[in-house]
Amino acid sequence: MKSVSTFVVRTLFDQGGLKAAFEHIRNLVIATVLVAAGFETVKRFDTIDVPGLSNPLFAGYVVAGIGCLLVALNFVDALRKLARLRWHYALQAALSIAYLFFSLRIVQLIIYFRTHSC
């Protein structure tokens, strides 16, 4: 049991696992804020009056699309980093599914908070 705990501690702290996790979460949050901002612009395009922006509906879709692309690239980066680890394929698949599940939940939560602000 002690070898498992030392392996976890070594992986998280000594090999930069915790730093990588926080970087992925930060990147995911930033990309999700872009998606939420784009969808909010699409939702309220008729009330937006920004000088130099002739079509806020199109701009909203472009911003949301860029945010979705960044979310997907962040997920692919995480899959590549998981594939480099010398762990069992079942563990890698379980971690990938868990990462996808939590990523989608974080995206949903941030979009909800961003679009239903007080």
N, C-alpha and C positions, 0 to 999 in steps of 0.2 A: 504494500500500500504506500509505503514511503517513496518508492521509486516513481509511482504515478504522480504523487504530489510534487516531487522534485522536477519531474518532466514538465508538468504544467507550469510551475514557477519559472523554470528555465525558458520554456517556449514563450511565455507571456512577457517576462521582464528582461531576460538576457538576450533573447533573439529578436526582440522588437515586435512581438505579436500584438501587444496592447497598443503600441503606437500605430501599427497598421490598421487595427480595428477602428481606432478613433479617426484616422485619416479617411477611411472609407465612409464612416458615419458623417463626417464633416462634408465630404464631397457629395454624399447622397442628399444631405439637408440643403446644400446650396443648389443642387440641380432641381430638387423638389420645389424650392422657393421660386425658381424660374418657371417651372410648370404651373404652379399656383398663380403666379403673376400673369402669365400668358392667358390662363383660363379666366382669370378675373377681368382682364382686358376684353376678352371675347364676350364675357357676360355683360359688361357695362360699356360696350363700345360706343353707344349712342350718347353717353354723357361725358365722354372724354374729349377734351379740347386741348391738344398739345400742339403748339406751333411747330410746323415742319413735318407733322405726321398726318399724311393725307388719308390713310386708311388704317385706323387702329384695329379693325377686325383682322386684317391680314397680318399686321404686326403682332397681335396677340397669338395667332396661330403659329407664327414663325418662332416666337419666344417659347411657347409651350413645346413645339417640336424640338427645339434645341435642348430644352430641359429634359425631354424624354430621351433624346439621344445620349445626353450626359449620364442619365440614370442607367441606361443600357451599357454604356462603356464602363461605368463603375462596376457593374455586375460582371462583365466579361473580365475586367482586371482582377476582380476577386476570384473568379473561377481559375484564371491562369495561375494566380499565386497558390491556390489550393492544390492545383494539379502538380506543382513543383514539390510539394511536400511528399515525403516517402511514407505515407500512411496507407492503410488498406482502402481499396476502392469503395467499399460500403460506407466507411466513415467519411470519405470525401463526398460521396453522393448525399449522405445525410446532412453534412455541413452545407453543401450547396443548396439543398432544399430548404434548410433552416434559414440560410442567408437570404434566399429569394422571398420566403414567407415574411421575415422580419423587415426586409427592404420594402416590400409592398405595403406592409402595415405602417411603416414610418412615412411613406409617401402619402398614404391615405390620411393619416393623422395630420400631417403638415398642411395638406391641401384643405382639410376640414377646418383647421384653426385659421388658416389664411383667408378662406372665403367666408367664414362665419365669425369674423372678429366683432368685438363689441363696439 
